[in-house]
Amino acid sequence: MSKFEIISALVSLIAIVISSVSLVRTRKLAKEQLELERVTAKLSQLQIENLAEEKANKNKL
């Protein structure tokens, strides 16, 4: 192998490593984002229920 082929192979390997690290981090962040969306949806549902209860209590008075 010539010098340039070795350098090209090394650059390719470095690119593969960088891409792999980026993929792992992106997957981890996506998982955390999904969990935050679930929590937000649950909180929104609780707020809607709370508002409905307040409205029902207000109508009783």
Residue frames as a rotation matrix with the C-alpha (Angstrom) as fourth column:
MET 1
0.578 0.816 0.000 0.00
0.816 -0.578 0.000 0.00
0.000 0.000 -1.000 0.00
SER 2
-0.221 -0.639 0.737 1.20
0.571 -0.697 -0.434 3.44
0.791 0.325 0.519 -0.80
LYS 3
-0.907 -0.228 -0.355 1.49
0.421 -0.524 -0.741 6.25
-0.017 -0.821 0.571 1.66
PHE 4
-0.764 0.644 0.035 -1.63
-0.618 -0.746 0.247 7.94
0.186 0.167 0.968 0.31
GLU 5
-0.085 0.739 -0.668 -3.72
-0.148 0.654 0.742 4.77
0.985 0.162 0.054 0.54
ILE 6
-0.429 -0.149 -0.891 -2.73
0.793 0.410 -0.450 4.35
0.433 -0.900 -0.058 4.19
ILE 7
-0.984 0.070 -0.163 -3.59
0.015 -0.884 -0.467 7.97
-0.177 -0.463 0.869 4.94
SER 8
-0.496 0.849 -0.182 -6.92
-0.645 -0.221 0.731 7.57
0.581 0.481 0.657 3.12
ALA 9
-0.080 0.432 -0.898 -7.72
0.338 0.859 0.384 4.43
0.938 -0.273 -0.215 5.12
LEU 10
-0.696 -0.247 -0.674 -6.85
0.713 -0.126 -0.690 6.17
0.085 -0.961 0.264 8.40
VAL 11
-0.911 0.413 -0.001 -9.03
-0.413 -0.910 -0.021 9.16
-0.010 -0.018 1.000 7.55
SER 12
-0.222 0.859 -0.462 -11.88
-0.406 0.349 0.845 6.79
0.887 0.375 0.271 6.71
LEU 13
-0.235 0.085 -0.968 -11.48
0.696 0.710 -0.106 4.98
0.678 -0.699 -0.227 10.02
ILE 14
-0.933 -0.106 -0.343 -11.49
0.320 -0.678 -0.661 8.25
-0.162 -0.727 0.667 11.92
ALA 15
-0.674 0.738 -0.048 -14.66
-0.655 -0.565 0.503 9.28
0.343 0.370 0.863 10.08
ILE 16
-0.099 0.626 -0.773 -16.30
0.083 0.780 0.621 5.96
0.992 -0.003 -0.129 11.02
VAL 17
-0.543 -0.164 -0.823 -15.40
0.801 0.191 -0.567 6.46
0.251 -0.968 0.027 14.69
ILE 18
-0.976 0.176 -0.127 -16.74
-0.130 -0.943 -0.307 10.02
-0.174 -0.283 0.943 14.70
SER 19
-0.429 0.861 -0.271 -19.95
-0.600 -0.048 0.798 8.92
0.675 0.506 0.538 12.99
SER 20
-0.183 0.332 -0.925 -20.44
0.468 0.857 0.215 6.08
0.865 -0.394 -0.312 15.47
VAL 21
-0.784 -0.150 -0.602 -19.98
0.615 -0.322 -0.720 8.36
-0.086 -0.935 0.344 18.46
SER 22
-0.869 0.489 -0.077 -22.40
-0.495 -0.855 0.157 10.86
0.010 0.174 0.985 16.97
LEU 23
-0.278 0.787 -0.551 -24.98
-0.284 0.481 0.829 8.14
0.918 0.387 0.090 16.34
VAL 24
-0.346 0.091 -0.934 -24.75
0.767 0.601 -0.225 6.85
0.540 -0.794 -0.278 19.92
ARG 25
-0.909 -0.026 -0.415 -25.09
0.296 -0.742 -0.601 10.33
-0.293 -0.670 0.683 21.38
THR 26
-0.714 0.686 -0.139 -28.02
-0.618 -0.526 0.584 11.15
0.328 0.503 0.800 19.12
ARG 27
-0.195 0.643 -0.740 -29.81
0.150 0.766 0.626 7.95
0.969 0.011 -0.246 20.10
LYS 28
-0.550 -0.072 -0.832 -29.25
0.822 0.129 -0.554 8.73
0.147 -0.989 -0.012 23.80
LEU 29
-0.950 0.191 -0.247 -30.56
-0.127 -0.959 -0.253 12.27
-0.285 -0.209 0.935 23.41
ALA 30
-0.519 0.800 -0.300 -33.59
-0.498 0.002 0.867 11.04
0.695 0.600 0.397 21.47
LYS 31
-0.255 0.393 -0.884 -34.40
0.604 0.778 0.172 8.60
0.755 -0.490 -0.435 24.25
GLU 32
-0.733 -0.065 -0.678 -34.19
0.625 -0.458 -0.632 11.36
-0.269 -0.886 0.377 26.87
GLN 33
-0.897 0.415 -0.152 -36.32
-0.442 -0.831 0.339 13.66
0.014 0.371 0.928 24.70
LEU 34
-0.361 0.782 -0.507 -38.99
-0.078 0.517 0.853 10.98
0.929 0.347 -0.126 24.37
GLU 35
-0.354 0.182 -0.917 -39.09
0.881 0.395 -0.262 10.54
0.315 -0.900 -0.300 28.14
LEU 36
-0.889 0.012 -0.458 -39.46
0.190 -0.900 -0.393 14.30
-0.417 -0.436 0.798 28.62
GLU 37
-0.719 0.673 -0.171 -42.32
-0.504 -0.336 0.796 14.34
0.479 0.658 0.581 26.10
ARG 38
-0.246 0.626 -0.740 -44.09
0.469 0.745 0.475 11.59
0.849 -0.230 -0.476 28.06
VAL 39
-0.546 -0.013 -0.838 -43.72
0.820 -0.217 -0.530 13.53
-0.174 -0.976 0.129 31.30
THR 40
-0.950 0.184 -0.251 -44.97
-0.219 -0.969 0.118 16.71
-0.222 0.167 0.961 29.63
ALA 41
-0.518 0.800 -0.302 -47.99
-0.245 0.200 0.949 14.90
0.820 0.565 0.092 28.21
LYS 42
-0.234 0.404 -0.884 -48.81
0.810 0.584 0.053 13.45
0.537 -0.704 -0.464 31.62
LEU 43
-0.745 -0.099 -0.659 -48.49
0.515 -0.713 -0.475 16.86
-0.423 -0.694 0.583 33.24
SER 44
-0.885 0.452 -0.112 -50.73
-0.421 -0.674 0.607 18.41
0.199 0.584 0.787 30.60
GLN 45
-0.307 0.794 -0.524 -53.36
0.210 0.594 0.777 15.75
0.928 0.129 -0.349 31.20
LEU 46
-0.344 0.129 -0.930 -53.25
0.936 0.118 -0.330 16.43
0.068 -0.985 -0.161 34.94
GLN 47
-0.923 -0.019 -0.384 -53.65
0.077 -0.988 -0.136 20.15
-0.377 -0.155 0.913 34.31
ILE 48
-0.676 0.723 -0.144 -56.65
-0.351 -0.143 0.925 19.54
0.648 0.676 0.350 32.06
GLU 49
-0.149 0.612 -0.777 -58.26
0.639 0.659 0.397 17.34
0.754 -0.437 -0.490 34.72
ASN 50
-0.589 -0.141 -0.796 -57.56
0.764 -0.418 -0.492 19.95
-0.263 -0.897 0.354 37.39
LEU 51
-0.957 0.250 -0.149 -59.14
-0.284 -0.914 0.291 22.70
-0.063 0.321 0.945 35.30
ALA 52
-0.408 0.847 -0.341 -62.20
-0.065 0.345 0.936 20.53
0.910 0.405 -0.086 34.68
GLU 53
-0.214 0.285 -0.934 -62.55
0.907 0.412 -0.082 19.89
0.361 -0.866 -0.347 38.42
GLU 54
-0.823 -0.138 -0.551 -62.23
0.384 -0.851 -0.359 23.59
-0.419 -0.507 0.753 39.21
LYS 55
-0.828 0.555 -0.079 -64.82
-0.427 -0.533 0.731 24.44
0.363 0.639 0.678 36.59
ALA 56
-0.213 0.764 -0.610 -67.19
0.347 0.642 0.683 21.77
0.913 -0.066 -0.402 37.98
ASN 57
-0.360 0.013 -0.933 -66.70
0.932 -0.028 -0.361 23.06
-0.031 -1.000 -0.002 41.53
LYS 58
-0.963 -0.008 -0.271 -67.27
0.009 -1.000 -0.005 26.62
-0.271 -0.007 0.963 40.40
ASN 59
-0.617 0.775 -0.138 -70.52
-0.298 -0.067 0.952 25.64
0.729 0.628 0.273 38.68
LYS 60
-0.234 0.510 -0.828 -71.77
0.752 0.635 0.179 23.95
0.617 -0.580 -0.532 41.87
LEU 61
-0.638 -0.047 -0.768 -71.45
0.634 -0.599 -0.489 27.18
-0.437 -0.799 0.412 43.80
